[in-house]
Amino acid sequence: MAGWNDRKTSKYVGQKVTRVDGPAKATGRAKYTFDIVLPGMLYGVMLRSPHASAKITKLDTSAAEKMPGVKAVVTIAGVNSTLRYHGQEIAAVAAVTEELAKDAVRAIVVEYEKQPHSVRTEMAAKIADRKDAQPSMIPEGEVADALKSAAATIEATYSVPIRLHTSLESHGSVCKWDGDALTTWCSTQAVHGVKEGMAANQGIAQDKSHVICEYMGGGFGSKFGPGVEGSVCATLAKKAGAPVKLMCDRAGEQLATGNGPDGFAEVKAGASADGKLTVVKANLFGTGGNSSRWGLEYPYIYHAEKRDVSMTGVRVNCGSQAALRAPMHPQACALTEMMIDELAYKLNMDPVEFRLKNQSSQLREAQFRMGAQMIGWDKRNMSPGKSKARFVRGMGVATGKWGGGGGPGSQVQVVVNSDGTVLSKVGTQDLGTGTRTYVASIVAEDLGIDIDRVKAMIGDSALGYSGGSGGSTTTASLAPAVKTAAQAARAQLFAKAAEMLSTTPDSLDARDNKVFVAADPSKSVKFTELCARLGAQPIVANGQFDGSLQQGGVAGVQFAEVEVDMWTGHVQPIKVVAVQDCGYAINRLAAESQLIGGVIQGIAMALFEGRKMDEHTGRCLNPDMENYKLPGPMEMPEIIPVIYDTHDKVAGIGEPAVIPTAGAVANAVYNASGLRIRHLPIVPKRMMEAMA
Amino acid sequence: MADEIREETKKGLSRRQFLRGVGAAAATATVVGAVAFRPKTDEPKQGPKTDLDAIPGAVPVSLKVNGKTHQLNLEPRVTLLDALRERLQLTGAKKICDMGNCGGCTVYMDGKPIYACLKLAVDSQGHDIETIESLAPEGKMTPLQQAFVDHDALQCGFCTPGFVMSVNHLLKTNPNPTLDDVKQACCGNICRCGTYTRIFEAALAAAKARKGAF
């Protein structure tokens, strides 16, 4: 199998390619699930629990069923059901308008018997039974001795908050039945996951379940199956005998469709005078919400000579966690990097040099050196906290790792028609990462034709099986299959061209919409003429995964510069240099955009985001976009994305991009101000408290 | 522009209270509404053709959108955004926060950007509404839209129409914006994928390409 295209000669693959669906998105023509309007379509609205913990003692939908315009009511919970979090689904209504459906939801009578709840991790952890925590593998005395003999030690607690995915297109779907066949338009990152999930929950065969997702407005790890909202939408549509659109409203989206877990680290750590991390003792805890599944790697990528780490997941009365862009890595990274940074300053060592002494990757070392040079690391603040100036600047650093890489399962078909049109068909969805673009560009490259000749058909379960988009594996799984299909189509095309040019297929090459003899380009045939000869036998070429085109395992280093207003505690990001390996970048423009996006989400984690729960009522205080803070245009620094070239196999970049930023920003705040804020997000209030 | 949006926000925040009031009044208004307010359509009036024609409490609403006047039958509580999206199928404006926080629903009213989620359709009568669909009616992108594509100023694309509308208005009123001007103009828009810096590049490139002439 041919490897990926040489960037010195390629036109599209390995280059910067603008998105083939850019015009549809920039003009508003792109149709997302939320935008689907079908004739006779009804609107579904969900009733959700107002309580964090309660038993339902009465549930009466009879009045709602009689409300004007109501076509179907379904219950999800019942009498005696236990509700475990604010926002949990109870019932849903489908009516001719959303407004009428909302009226009917209000007419559903529910009585609750409230029960005790716990909604805050740190409080739940105090009373949690920690017997499930991993037992220490190191005798108590050894850790104490190591701490005693360390040249520098720290003892501190660090934390990162629960973050909400806040996908701009909420979870939801449009469901339409034709007899026992179901068509679902779904905002998803797993077209086939929804297809199979819908078949299972509706009790139909998988071949009766058709799922379409042409465009989707963000998922970040939270959109893999049909979800409660999807299943309920299908049930409402069946009951009403009409198509139903049920998109979560913003509150429902924030409360019940997933969240990124928090993390707390109670740490004692020590280092030797020559900069070796000699001991890390840490009690870690956090919550998966309505599930106690929780865990992270500590001290992340660093090697500690003695490591004693216990881990406890606590259950709280909140919605369940979902994967959130590099699940648990930004948390592990920030909790580790703040601690490592603190030790480096205690040792009076360059924070970069201290890190390099405690990790072994040459790739990462090279990234540290490159990033340091690009941001001007030697110009960082050498005396944090000493300045009397109002505005102070500083720099911080952090590093991450990720798996990525791909696997088998994506079906690809390339069709070349006699009129010169080319189709590249895959079932996979495009999360905004640029999938549709490389599905076209890989084929255009290998057939030597303009990319606008290739129509990429994606996001439809009828186009063939494909996996979900998780773990930054989509490109590394799919692109090799597109490549093999493109190569197979190229071989068929060259066989035809060889006949016309009286030569052998292996002597041919293709470029500029022509197939030509490589040794004598004057002997050529136009692509369209070649296609015209196909007649009633269009080229149909299938592709499958080729492991030699992908490889997992990447590293990234980010440097951040911030400015702190010492009078107000406001932190303004100034510059971020993000150096990230992703193997072979198929589209460098989209890869850079991913990297920029990761940095911005990392800034959000460092300075803005955090779900707030009220312990007294058990309710979430900010299930909206008013009080759940996200950074806007004014908070943006200059961002320098650096795709760090390593090998020539595809790895994936979506998730690694987000990992180091929050730690780097938090450390930059210290370097600027001399204030060590150990709890994210670093909001002005925390800065002011630290100054007081 | 940011100030205008904030102004709209202040005015519009009473919507939820308004909705509550309408909900209570809906039952009594039902009978009267259905009979008294028949929708104005060009079709022969032979009773309700679809459920949408028979919504209790609905009133005739005339909306001028992208130069075309539409006669709709809507409850007074229906937002301009929902009317545009669900009834006129102009779905470029997106419903995201539905509370005037994110700018995904930005449209122009009499040439000024507003949040369509904070404006009732009934209150939008007598005004010129322009949606993103009006910018490239024949499918040919404006130079600004082309700049968004060229600079990869979009990822999932869900916030994109809102940003295009905000920047487009900026370039109309300030043909030579600085980076700060662009940031200010987009202050009412939220992007979750993290595309802001690309958007700034696209806006400045589009302005530069026009050399101040919009």
Interface residues (C-beta under 8 A of the other chain):
Chain A: T18 R19 D21 G22 P23 A24 K25 A26 T27 G28 R29 A30 K31 Y32 F34 D35 V37 G40 Y43 P68 G69 V96 T97 E98 E99 L100 D103 R106 T166 S167 L168 E169 S170 Y215 M216 G217 G218 F220 M247 D249 R250 L431 G432 T433 L589 A590 E592 S593 Q594 I596 G597 G598 V599 I600 Q601 D624 M625 E626 L630 G632 P633 M634 M636 E638 I639
Chain B: G23 A26 T30 T50 D51 L52 I55 P56 E75 R77 V78 D82 R85 E86 Q89 T91 G92 A93 K94 K95 I96 C97 D98 M99 N101 C102 G104 T131 I132 E133 L135 A136 G139 M141 Q145 Q146 F148 V149 D150 D152 L154 Q155 C156 G157 F158 C159 T160 P161 V164 V182 K183 Q184 C186 C187 N189 I190 C191 R192 C193 G194 T195 Y196 T197 R198 I199 F200
